[in-house]
Amino acid sequence: MDQGKTMISGRWKMKLDDQGQFWLGELLKDLSYQWMMPTYIPPVLLLESWHEVKSSEKMS
């Protein structure tokens, strides 16, 4: 995944921020994302089909 790109699959988003840190977001019922910085990508997510989207959201 390239820096500054956002990838989405179902309820999940992945992003590398401007500092190269990996973020994983999960879509919540209120249609916002809960962002986390995992230490690894859960293997089940590697089986998903991902596509690139425009990033318009900041992580906290």
PDB file with one MODEL, atoms N, CA, C and O in Angstrom:
MODEL        1
ATOM      1  N   MET A   1       0.849  -1.167   0.000  1.00  0.00           N
ATOM      2  CA  MET A   1       0.000   0.000   0.000  1.00  0.00           C
ATOM      3  C   MET A   1       0.898   1.234   0.000  1.00  0.00           C
ATOM      4  O   MET A   1       1.872   1.302   0.749  1.00  0.00           O
ATOM      5  N   ASP A   2       0.564   2.204  -0.843  1.00  0.00           N
ATOM      6  CA  ASP A   2       1.363   3.433  -0.956  1.00  0.00           C
ATOM      7  C   ASP A   2       0.955   4.458   0.085  1.00  0.00           C
ATOM      8  O   ASP A   2      -0.205   4.530   0.491  1.00  0.00           O
ATOM      9  N   GLN A   3       1.919   5.242   0.506  1.00  0.00           N
ATOM     10  CA  GLN A   3       1.676   6.309   1.471  1.00  0.00           C
ATOM     11  C   GLN A   3       0.655   7.296   0.911  1.00  0.00           C
ATOM     12  O   GLN A   3       0.735   7.684  -0.255  1.00  0.00           O
ATOM     13  N   GLY A   4      -0.304   7.700   1.743  1.00  0.00           N
ATOM     14  CA  GLY A   4      -1.332   8.639   1.328  1.00  0.00           C
ATOM     15  C   GLY A   4      -2.524   7.999   0.644  1.00  0.00           C
ATOM     16  O   GLY A   4      -3.504   8.688   0.360  1.00  0.00           O
ATOM     17  N   LYS A   5      -2.472   6.693   0.367  1.00  0.00           N
ATOM     18  CA  LYS A   5      -3.574   5.978  -0.276  1.00  0.00           C
ATOM     19  C   LYS A   5      -4.499   5.396   0.781  1.00  0.00           C
ATOM     20  O   LYS A   5      -4.062   5.046   1.877  1.00  0.00           O
ATOM     21  N   THR A   6      -5.779   5.296   0.446  1.00  0.00           N
ATOM     22  CA  THR A   6      -6.766   4.679   1.317  1.00  0.00           C
ATOM     23  C   THR A   6      -7.402   3.521   0.567  1.00  0.00           C
ATOM     24  O   THR A   6      -7.830   3.676  -0.577  1.00  0.00           O
ATOM     25  N   MET A   7      -7.464   2.372   1.203  1.00  0.00           N
ATOM     26  CA  MET A   7      -8.059   1.180   0.629  1.00  0.00           C
ATOM     27  C   MET A   7      -9.277   0.797   1.458  1.00  0.00           C
ATOM     28  O   MET A   7      -9.285   0.974   2.676  1.00  0.00           O
ATOM     29  N   ILE A   8     -10.313   0.269   0.791  1.00  0.00           N
ATOM     30  CA  ILE A   8     -11.542  -0.097   1.489  1.00  0.00           C
ATOM     31  C   ILE A   8     -12.000  -1.486   1.067  1.00  0.00           C
ATOM     32  O   ILE A   8     -11.828  -1.890  -0.084  1.00  0.00           O
ATOM     33  N   SER A   9     -12.582  -2.206   2.010  1.00  0.00           N
ATOM     34  CA  SER A   9     -13.186  -3.507   1.757  1.00  0.00           C
ATOM     35  C   SER A   9     -14.309  -3.702   2.781  1.00  0.00           C
ATOM     36  O   SER A   9     -14.051  -3.852   3.975  1.00  0.00           O
ATOM     37  N   GLY A  10     -15.547  -3.698   2.303  1.00  0.00           N
ATOM     38  CA  GLY A  10     -16.672  -3.863   3.213  1.00  0.00           C
ATOM     39  C   GLY A  10     -16.673  -2.780   4.265  1.00  0.00           C
ATOM     40  O   GLY A  10     -16.695  -1.592   3.940  1.00  0.00           O
ATOM     41  N   ARG A  11     -16.649  -3.179   5.527  1.00  0.00           N
ATOM     42  CA  ARG A  11     -16.682  -2.191   6.623  1.00  0.00           C
ATOM     43  C   ARG A  11     -15.296  -1.729   7.046  1.00  0.00           C
ATOM     44  O   ARG A  11     -15.182  -0.990   8.024  1.00  0.00           O
ATOM     45  N   TRP A  12     -14.242  -2.133   6.352  1.00  0.00           N
ATOM     46  CA  TRP A  12     -12.870  -1.837   6.754  1.00  0.00           C
ATOM     47  C   TRP A  12     -12.205  -0.838   5.817  1.00  0.00           C
ATOM     48  O   TRP A  12     -12.454  -0.841   4.612  1.00  0.00           O
ATOM     49  N   LYS A  13     -11.349   0.021   6.387  1.00  0.00           N
ATOM     50  CA  LYS A  13     -10.478   0.917   5.621  1.00  0.00           C
ATOM     51  C   LYS A  13      -9.056   0.759   6.140  1.00  0.00           C
ATOM     52  O   LYS A  13      -8.841   0.551   7.335  1.00  0.00           O
ATOM     53  N   MET A  14      -8.088   0.859   5.234  1.00  0.00           N
ATOM     54  CA  MET A  14      -6.668   0.848   5.592  1.00  0.00           C
ATOM     55  C   MET A  14      -6.034   2.091   4.984  1.00  0.00           C
ATOM     56  O   MET A  14      -6.392   2.513   3.884  1.00  0.00           O
ATOM     57  N   LYS A  15      -5.086   2.669   5.716  1.00  0.00           N
ATOM     58  CA  LYS A  15      -4.415   3.871   5.223  1.00  0.00           C
ATOM     59  C   LYS A  15      -3.021   3.988   5.818  1.00  0.00           C
ATOM     60  O   LYS A  15      -2.788   3.630   6.973  1.00  0.00           O
ATOM     61  N   LEU A  16      -2.098   4.496   5.009  1.00  0.00           N
ATOM     62  CA  LEU A  16      -0.797   4.941   5.511  1.00  0.00           C
ATOM     63  C   LEU A  16      -0.846   6.448   5.553  1.00  0.00           C
ATOM     64  O   LEU A  16      -1.122   7.085   4.536  1.00  0.00           O
ATOM     65  N   ASP A  17      -0.581   7.043   6.723  1.00  0.00           N
ATOM     66  CA  ASP A  17      -0.631   8.497   6.829  1.00  0.00           C
ATOM     67  C   ASP A  17       0.651   9.120   6.290  1.00  0.00           C
ATOM     68  O   ASP A  17       1.523   8.417   5.779  1.00  0.00           O
ATOM     69  N   ASP A  18       0.761  10.430   6.404  1.00  0.00           N
ATOM     70  CA  ASP A  18       1.912  11.164   5.866  1.00  0.00           C
ATOM     71  C   ASP A  18       3.229  10.782   6.522  1.00  0.00           C
ATOM     72  O   ASP A  18       4.293  10.986   5.936  1.00  0.00           O
ATOM     73  N   GLN A  19       3.174  10.229   7.731  1.00  0.00           N
ATOM     74  CA  GLN A  19       4.379   9.774   8.424  1.00  0.00           C
ATOM     75  C   GLN A  19       4.654   8.286   8.182  1.00  0.00           C
ATOM     76  O   GLN A  19       5.595   7.733   8.752  1.00  0.00           O
ATOM     77  N   GLY A  20       3.847   7.638   7.348  1.00  0.00           N
ATOM     78  CA  GLY A  20       4.046   6.227   7.043  1.00  0.00           C
ATOM     79  C   GLY A  20       3.473   5.284   8.078  1.00  0.00           C
ATOM     80  O   GLY A  20       3.771   4.089   8.061  1.00  0.00           O
ATOM     81  N   GLN A  21       2.643   5.807   8.991  1.00  0.00           N
ATOM     82  CA  GLN A  21       2.027   4.942  10.013  1.00  0.00           C
ATOM     83  C   GLN A  21       0.780   4.285   9.438  1.00  0.00           C
ATOM     84  O   GLN A  21       0.004   4.918   8.722  1.00  0.00           O
ATOM     85  N   PHE A  22       0.596   3.007   9.760  1.00  0.00           N
ATOM     86  CA  PHE A  22      -0.536   2.228   9.263  1.00  0.00           C
ATOM     87  C   PHE A  22      -1.742   2.402  10.170  1.00  0.00           C
ATOM     88  O   PHE A  22      -1.635   2.249  11.387  1.00  0.00           O
ATOM     89  N   TRP A  23      -2.898   2.723   9.579  1.00  0.00           N
ATOM     90  CA  TRP A  23      -4.159   2.872  10.298  1.00  0.00           C
ATOM     91  C   TRP A  23      -5.181   1.897   9.739  1.00  0.00           C
ATOM     92  O   TRP A  23      -5.239   1.670   8.530  1.00  0.00           O
ATOM     93  N   LEU A  24      -5.988   1.321  10.624  1.00  0.00           N
ATOM     94  CA  LEU A  24      -7.073   0.434  10.242  1.00  0.00           C
ATOM     95  C   LEU A  24      -8.355   1.002  10.832  1.00  0.00           C
ATOM     96  O   LEU A  24      -8.434   1.250  12.035  1.00  0.00           O
ATOM     97  N   GLY A  25      -9.361   1.208   9.986  1.00  0.00           N
ATOM     98  CA  GLY A  25     -10.630   1.766  10.443  1.00  0.00           C
ATOM     99  C   GLY A  25     -11.759   0.778  10.258  1.00  0.00           C
ATOM    100  O   GLY A  25     -11.831   0.081   9.246  1.00  0.00           O
ATOM    101  N   GLU A  26     -12.644   0.722  11.244  1.00  0.00           N
ATOM    102  CA  GLU A  26     -13.830  -0.134  11.173  1.00  0.00           C
ATOM    103  C   GLU A  26     -15.067   0.759  11.164  1.00  0.00           C
ATOM    104  O   GLU A  26     -15.212   1.636  12.015  1.00  0.00           O
ATOM    105  N   LEU A  27     -15.958   0.533  10.197  1.00  0.00           N
ATOM    106  CA  LEU A  27     -17.188   1.305  10.080  1.00  0.00           C
ATOM    107  C   LEU A  27     -18.124   0.968  11.229  1.00  0.00           C
ATOM    108  O   LEU A  27     -18.394  -0.201  11.505  1.00  0.00           O
ATOM    109  N   LEU A  28     -18.617   2.009  11.896  1.00  0.00           N
ATOM    110  CA  LEU A  28     -19.521   1.833  13.027  1.00  0.00           C
ATOM    111  C   LEU A  28     -20.975   2.031  12.579  1.00  0.00           C
ATOM    112  O   LEU A  28     -21.232   2.463  11.455  1.00  0.00           O
ATOM    113  N   LYS A  29     -21.907   1.716  13.458  1.00  0.00           N
ATOM    114  CA  LYS A  29     -23.333   1.830  13.129  1.00  0.00           C
ATOM    115  C   LYS A  29     -23.746   3.259  12.793  1.00  0.00           C
ATOM    116  O   LYS A  29     -24.685   3.459  12.022  1.00  0.00           O
ATOM    117  N   ASP A  30     -23.064   4.257  13.357  1.00  0.00           N
ATOM    118  CA  ASP A  30     -23.404   5.655  13.063  1.00  0.00           C
ATOM    119  C   ASP A  30     -22.716   6.163  11.787  1.00  0.00           C
ATOM    120  O   ASP A  30     -22.738   7.359  11.495  1.00  0.00           O
ATOM    121  N   LEU A  31     -22.104   5.235  11.031  1.00  0.00           N
ATOM    122  CA  LEU A  31     -21.426   5.487   9.758  1.00  0.00           C
ATOM    123  C   LEU A  31     -20.140   6.298   9.889  1.00  0.00           C
ATOM    124  O   LEU A  31     -19.644   6.839   8.901  1.00  0.00           O
ATOM    125  N   SER A  32     -19.603   6.383  11.092  1.00  0.00           N
ATOM    126  CA  SER A  32     -18.265   6.945  11.292  1.00  0.00           C
ATOM    127  C   SER A  32     -17.286   5.772  11.378  1.00  0.00           C
ATOM    128  O   SER A  32     -17.702   4.617  11.476  1.00  0.00           O
ATOM    129  N   TYR A  33     -16.000   6.068  11.342  1.00  0.00           N
ATOM    130  CA  TYR A  33     -14.986   5.023  11.462  1.00  0.00           C
ATOM    131  C   TYR A  33     -14.275   5.114  12.798  1.00  0.00           C
ATOM    132  O   TYR A  33     -13.947   6.200  13.274  1.00  0.00           O
ATOM    133  N   GLN A  34     -14.047   3.966  13.386  1.00  0.00           N
ATOM    134  CA  GLN A  34     -13.201   3.870  14.577  1.00  0.00           C
ATOM    135  C   GLN A  34     -11.816   3.485  14.063  1.00  0.00           C
ATOM    136  O   GLN A  34     -11.640   2.404  13.501  1.00  0.00           O
ATOM    137  N   TRP A  35     -10.827   4.373  14.255  1.00  0.00           N
ATOM    138  CA  TRP A  35      -9.480   4.154  13.742  1.00  0.00           C
ATOM    139  C   TRP A  35      -8.570   3.601  14.827  1.00  0.00           C
ATOM    140  O   TRP A  35      -8.653   3.998  15.989  1.00  0.00           O
ATOM    141  N   MET A  36      -7.703   2.680  14.431  1.00  0.00           N
ATOM    142  CA  MET A  36      -6.715   2.103  15.343  1.00  0.00           C
ATOM    143  C   MET A  36      -5.412   1.908  14.583  1.00  0.00           C
ATOM    144  O   MET A  36      -5.391   1.852  13.353  1.00  0.00           O
ATOM    145  N   MET A  37      -4.330   1.806  15.340  1.00  0.00           N
ATOM    146  CA  MET A  37      -3.020   1.511  14.757  1.00  0.00           C
ATOM    147  C   MET A  37      -2.620   0.114  15.218  1.00  0.00           C
ATOM    148  O   MET A  37      -1.975  -0.034  16.256  1.00  0.00           O
ATOM    149  N   PRO A  38      -2.999  -0.917  14.453  1.00  0.00           N
ATOM    150  CA  PRO A  38      -2.699  -2.283  14.884  1.00  0.00           C
ATOM    151  C   PRO A  38      -1.207  -2.604  14.727  1.00  0.00           C
ATOM    152  O   PRO A  38      -0.505  -1.980  13.931  1.00  0.00           O
ATOM    153  N   THR A  39      -0.746  -3.578  15.492  1.00  0.00           N
ATOM    154  CA  THR A  39       0.645  -4.006  15.372  1.00  0.00           C
ATOM    155  C   THR A  39       0.830  -4.968  14.202  1.00  0.00           C
ATOM    156  O   THR A  39       1.952  -5.201  13.753  1.00  0.00           O
ATOM    157  N   TYR A  40      -0.272  -5.521  13.713  1.00  0.00           N
ATOM    158  CA  TYR A  40      -0.232  -6.387  12.539  1.00  0.00           C
ATOM    159  C   TYR A  40      -1.598  -6.338  11.855  1.00  0.00           C
ATOM    160  O   TYR A  40      -2.586  -5.934  12.468  1.00  0.00           O
ATOM    161  N   ILE A  41      -1.656  -6.748  10.587  1.00  0.00           N
ATOM    162  CA  ILE A  41      -2.923  -6.832   9.867  1.00  0.00           C
ATOM    163  C   ILE A  41      -3.535  -8.193  10.168  1.00  0.00           C
ATOM    164  O   ILE A  41      -2.904  -9.216   9.902  1.00  0.00           O
ATOM    165  N   PRO A  42      -4.751  -8.237  10.716  1.00  0.00           N
ATOM    166  CA  PRO A  42      -5.382  -9.533  10.980  1.00  0.00           C
ATOM    167  C   PRO A  42      -5.463 -10.358   9.694  1.00  0.00           C
ATOM    168  O   PRO A  42      -5.924  -9.852   8.671  1.00  0.00           O
ATOM    169  N   PRO A  43      -5.026 -11.612   9.728  1.00  0.00           N
ATOM    170  CA  PRO A  43      -4.973 -12.439   8.516  1.00  0.00           C
ATOM    171  C   PRO A  43      -6.298 -12.524   7.762  1.00  0.00           C
ATOM    172  O   PRO A  43      -6.293 -12.626   6.536  1.00  0.00           O
ATOM    173  N   VAL A  44      -7.421 -12.484   8.457  1.00  0.00           N
ATOM    174  CA  VAL A  44      -8.721 -12.572   7.774  1.00  0.00           C
ATOM    175  C   VAL A  44      -8.913 -11.395   6.813  1.00  0.00           C
ATOM    176  O   VAL A  44      -9.590 -11.537   5.795  1.00  0.00           O
ATOM    177  N   LEU A  45      -8.327 -10.238   7.126  1.00  0.00           N
ATOM    178  CA  LEU A  45      -8.455  -9.080   6.240  1.00  0.00           C
ATOM    179  C   LEU A  45      -7.637  -9.236   4.961  1.00  0.00           C
ATOM    180  O   LEU A  45      -7.945  -8.605   3.950  1.00  0.00           O
ATOM    181  N   LEU A  46      -6.612 -10.061   4.996  1.00  0.00           N
ATOM    182  CA  LEU A  46      -5.790 -10.286   3.801  1.00  0.00           C
ATOM    183  C   LEU A  46      -6.549 -11.051   2.733  1.00  0.00           C
ATOM    184  O   LEU A  46      -6.173 -11.013   1.561  1.00  0.00           O
ATOM    185  N   LEU A  47      -7.612 -11.743   3.119  1.00  0.00           N
ATOM    186  CA  LEU A  47      -8.424 -12.509   2.171  1.00  0.00           C
ATOM    187  C   LEU A  47      -9.496 -11.650   1.505  1.00  0.00           C
ATOM    188  O   LEU A  47     -10.142 -12.095   0.556  1.00  0.00           O
ATOM    189  N   GLU A  48      -9.690 -10.433   1.989  1.00  0.00           N
ATOM    190  CA  GLU A  48     -10.716  -9.537   1.461  1.00  0.00           C
ATOM    191  C   GLU A  48     -10.278  -8.947   0.115  1.00  0.00           C
ATOM    192  O   GLU A  48      -9.091  -8.929  -0.211  1.00  0.00           O
ATOM    193  N   SER A  49     -11.242  -8.472  -0.647  1.00  0.00           N
ATOM    194  CA  SER A  49     -11.000  -7.784  -1.902  1.00  0.00           C
ATOM    195  C   SER A  49     -10.967  -6.283  -1.620  1.00  0.00           C
ATOM    196  O   SER A  49     -11.967  -5.724  -1.169  1.00  0.00           O
ATOM    197  N   TRP A  50      -9.844  -5.624  -1.875  1.00  0.00           N
ATOM    198  CA  TRP A  50      -9.649  -4.225  -1.531  1.00  0.00           C
ATOM    199  C   TRP A  50      -9.628  -3.366  -2.781  1.00  0.00           C
ATOM    200  O   TRP A  50      -9.185  -3.818  -3.837  1.00  0.00           O
ATOM    201  N   HIS A  51     -10.110  -2.111  -2.673  1.00  0.00           N
ATOM    202  CA  HIS A  51      -9.996  -1.151  -3.767  1.00  0.00           C
ATOM    203  C   HIS A  51      -9.692   0.230  -3.204  1.00  0.00           C
ATOM    204  O   HIS A  51     -10.013   0.528  -2.053  1.00  0.00           O
ATOM    205  N   GLU A  52      -9.069   1.071  -4.026  1.00  0.00           N
ATOM    206  CA  GLU A  52      -8.637   2.399  -3.595  1.00  0.00           C
ATOM    207  C   GLU A  52      -9.799   3.386  -3.628  1.00  0.00           C
ATOM    208  O   GLU A  52     -10.617   3.369  -4.548  1.00  0.00           O
ATOM    209  N   VAL A  53      -9.861   4.250  -2.611  1.00  0.00           N
ATOM    210  CA  VAL A  53     -10.869   5.310  -2.544  1.00  0.00           C
ATOM    211  C   VAL A  53     -10.177   6.625  -2.198  1.00  0.00           C
ATOM    212  O   VAL A  53      -9.032   6.630  -1.746  1.00  0.00           O
ATOM    213  N   LYS A  54     -10.872   7.730  -2.410  1.00  0.00           N
ATOM    214  CA  LYS A  54     -10.339   9.034  -2.009  1.00  0.00           C
ATOM    215  C   LYS A  54     -10.411   9.142  -0.498  1.00  0.00           C
ATOM    216  O   LYS A  54     -11.393   8.726   0.117  1.00  0.00           O
ATOM    217  N   SER A  55      -9.382   9.695   0.091  1.00  0.00           N
ATOM    218  CA  SER A  55      -9.341   9.863   1.533  1.00  0.00           C
ATOM    219  C   SER A  55      -9.802  11.266   1.892  1.00  0.00           C
ATOM    220  O   SER A  55      -9.187  12.251   1.484  1.00  0.00           O
ATOM    221  N   SER A  56     -10.890  11.358   2.658  1.00  0.00           N
ATOM    222  CA  SER A  56     -11.393  12.662   3.064  1.00  0.00           C
ATOM    223  C   SER A  56     -11.537  12.739   4.573  1.00  0.00           C
ATOM    224  O   SER A  56     -12.142  13.675   5.096  1.00  0.00           O
ATOM    225  N   GLU A  57     -10.991  11.769   5.267  1.00  0.00           N
ATOM    226  CA  GLU A  57     -11.194  11.655   6.706  1.00  0.00           C
ATOM    227  C   GLU A  57      -9.855  11.666   7.418  1.00  0.00           C
ATOM    228  O   GLU A  57      -8.891  11.048   6.967  1.00  0.00           O
ATOM    229  N   LYS A  58      -9.807  12.376   8.538  1.00  0.00           N
ATOM    230  CA  LYS A  58      -8.590  12.376   9.360  1.00  0.00           C
ATOM    231  C   LYS A  58      -8.738  11.359  10.470  1.00  0.00           C
ATOM    232  O   LYS A  58      -9.831  11.171  11.004  1.00  0.00           O
ATOM    233  N   MET A  59      -7.652  10.706  10.818  1.00  0.00           N
ATOM    234  CA  MET A  59      -7.661   9.742  11.918  1.00  0.00           C
ATOM    235  C   MET A  59      -7.337  10.489  13.192  1.00  0.00           C
ATOM    236  O   MET A  59      -6.648  11.509  13.170  1.00  0.00           O
ATOM    237  N   SER A  60      -7.847   9.966  14.321  1.00  0.00           N
ATOM    238  CA  SER A  60      -7.540  10.602  15.597  1.00  0.00           C
ATOM    239  C   SER A  60      -6.729   9.684  16.466  1.00  0.00           C
ATOM    240  O   SER A  60      -6.374  10.049  17.587  1.00  0.00           O
TER     241      SER A  60
ENDMDL
END
